[in-house]
């Protein structure tokens, strides 16, 4: 029997799954992502997770035909590594992935992707229509996209195509992004940034009357969405976030002409009415060409892991006609 594997390497968790030749998952193992001391420790955790997932169903790692990996970036695809991930300590540095995983499973069919690229591969593979032109957008602690155009999943020479969270949406550049540059979409609309953005908007209005706990140490994006509909300032923040999200998605649509945009990530999944519905309404006003369907991801929290499996099965494409 042929087996395939997928790896989802996030800043918090690493998960590995083993699937059969139809893409049915037979085993999943999860572990915490080590925060150092070096990148090799992270590599070891990934290898151990994959060994555990295999061991749980009595599969020898060298029975795995191919492995897909959806990972935090930034990637260096030529080296098959993560190079200096933003959400892990600086000491982590380089995390070798493709080489050591290929050695473990004794195969050179190892496909490394940015996590949102794995996301679009998963959405494509598991979608009824297996569309050739589509986008997977995540709005979570960060913002990013995976894009498939004319049946080609775009990765870019270095693997970092789709880092759309770092598109400039605000030419005034009032917010500085975690990457160090000003006016980036993510700096206004990601889960990590919404509280700071709300605080900045509150400072614009010294006489502000709001029930939002903007001075609390644990003030979060969830608070903003919870108070929407009851608090005029919370409504204002939600409206501004919808405004920047509409600009970002409009830019993606004009650049890539997708038939469908699947949206995932905790901020979108937990707040469909306040985050996704405004996109559905406003793109009609802002997009010059064909307006795509905007749908929530069908794969929930498993979109990257499922995408990694789909990548292993389809040679990194998500194209169902390419399943061996
Ligand atoms: Zn940025």
Boltz pocket constraint, residues with backbone or C-beta under 6 A from the ligand:
constraints:
  - pocket:
      binder: B
      contacts: [[A, 165], [A, 166], [A, 177], [A, 178], [A, 179], [A, 180], [A, 181], [A, 184], [A, 186]]
      max_distance: 6.0
